[in-house]
């Protein structure tokens, strides 16, 4: 025979569930994804991205590509530079959190 949960147990379990949802929503992964999305949207509003790619050199030389991207970065407004840096930092955090998540599933701890 199963017992029905008491009202106190229902209230406590609802609170536990809410905290789990809030914890997931406030995680570093969600925050980094939101920052990356907002920064990419801001870059798209400030810069005509298609023109940047059209002006990119067509040679496969790494030095030509590097000098183009550095020149493009340093000859923009401060807001665009800040958005680019925010995007890069958010993507680095996303990569780190993804690696941690995958490590939990694929790397088994050593048994004592």
N, C-alpha and C positions, 0 to 999 in steps of 0.2 A: 504494500500500500504506500502511495506517495503522499507526502505531506504538502499542503499548500503553504507557500511562503507567507510569512507574516507581513504586516504593513511596514514594519521597520526594515525587514530584509528587502522588500521591494524598493523602498526609498534609498537604502544604502546602495543597492545594486544599480539603480538609476544614476546615482551620483558617481559611482565607479565608472559606469559606461560613459557618462558625460566627460569625466576627466580623461579617459582614454581617447575620446574623440578630440578634445581640446589639445591634448598632448600631441596627437598626430597632426593637427592643423597648425600647431605652433612649432613644428620641428624645423631643424636647419634645412632640410631638403625642400620643404614647402616654401620657406622663406627665401631660399636661394633661387628657386624656380620663379617665384613672384618677382624678385628683384631683376632677374635676367629678362623676364618677359617685359616688365615695365621699361627697363633700360633699352631693350631692342625696339620697343614701340617708340620711345623717345628719339632714338637714333633715326628711325624711319621717318619721323615727323620733321626732324631738323636737316636731314641730308637726303639728297636725291641719290639713293644707293645705286640705281641702275647706271647713272652717269659716272660714278666712281669706278664701277667695274668696266664700263666702256673705255675709260681713260687708262686702265691698267695696261702695262706693257705686255705684249703677246709673247715675249721670249721666255724661255723656261729657266733663265738664269736666276739663281737664288739671290745674288747680289742686286740685280735689277728689281726683283720683286720686293726685297727687303727695303731698298732705298725708296721705292714708290710708296709702300705702306707707311714708312716712317714719315716721309714728306707729307702724305695725305693726313696723317695723324696730327703732325705739328702745325699744319696750315688750316686747321679748323678752329671753330670757336671753343671756348673753354667748356661750355656745356656739353658739346659733343665729345670732347676728350674725357670729361668726367663720366659720361654715360658709357663710353667704351671701356674705361677702367672698371666701372661697376659691373658691366657685363662679363668681363674677363674674370674678375674675382668671384662672381656668382657661379660661373661655369666651373671654376676650379673647385669651389665648395661642393657643387653638385657632383663632380667627378669623384671627390673624396668620399662623400656620403654614399654614392653608388658602389664604390669599391668596398666600403665597410659592409654594406648590405649584402653584396655578393659573397664577401668573405664569410659572413655568418652561415650562408647556405652551403658553400663549397669547401670550406676548410674545417675539418673536424678537429676538435681539441685533442691534445695528447692525453691518453688515459694513464692514470697512475697505477 
